[in-house]
């Protein structure tokens, strides 16, 4: 009898990560693992959700809770209420969670309360900044998980610091979790989709001239007008200093915060190419030919590394500390002078190295094997 995995997703990065495991379940574990996908609706518009299911060929969610955006506590409450009913109906063998969103935490709390094993992909990551909701989400999820799939060796070290036995043998439980260094499933996807042909939309953006790729969506950057202005000013400054365009696919959260003054400033600056959100495949295509990445996204920091692009991080800390320690990324927050200096540094730097921090591109196979053997 096959074992039932209930996968919970809610945001664009989780949908992309889930594609890797869903692909392996269908290809190599049919008849052994059976997956049910539940979408919380945390990202609910077509450009940030359904588009990714379509282009990555992920099975449609069996349930969509359609929670939408909202204040964190209200969003969590609505997710937990909806997931409680779904989990009791589905009775899965394991709940599979990705990353560090509110959907991740809601899934962990609900499954734990029903004594359903939790498997956490991207376990062990720490920024050591508990003012970030993502840090709270990932810590709490790890501490109720039965299985933790850790993408990096640094993640293993982080868990040891918190008192976890990273050499635990089965049987596994929340009190005796199995902890596995598996590599990064986003690297699986980068290898799988990295050579896809670009769309006409992306092709039209590439004029042959060098460009930088930017994203901006974290709430601590978008919800404070001063931070939002500072981040955009930094992008315009480095574009003017380097002569390179900055292509900025605009996240809906960011777009909703733009004031008339900011819109006027962006429209008057021809060095900024502000575009609608793009699909995962189009983002990968843009990334392949970018010179430098400027972002506050956790996922894009890694994807930049996969394609050997230096990264300027518009956050005060990062959970991907190995990128900073190896010199592939520089943490700048939204400080205009620091971002400018970091871009100039990377333009001049020609000796960056790109170690195999994130495994061999078979993390999803490893995860499925351990799920089958451990639950």
Buried (B, 14 or more C-beta within 10 A) or exposed (E): EBBBBBBBBBBBBBBBBBBBBBBBBBEEBEEBBBBBBBBBBBBBEEBBBBBBBEBBEBBEBBBBBEBEBEEEEEBBBBBBEBBBEBBEEBEBBBBBBBBBBBBBBBBBBBBBEBEBBBBBBBBBBBBEBEEBBBBBBBBBBBBBBBBBBBBBEBBBBBBBEEEBEBEBEEEBEBEEBBBBBBBBBBBBBBBBBBEBEBBEBBEEBBEEEBBBBBBBBBBBBBEEEEBBBBBBBBBBBBBBEBEBBBBBBBBBBBBEBBEEEBEEBBEEBEBBBBBEBBBBBBBBBBBBBBBBBBBBBBBBBBBBBBBEBBBBBBBBBBBBBBBBEBBBBBBBBBBBEBBBBBBEBBBEEEEEEEEEBBBEBBBBBBBBBBBBEBB
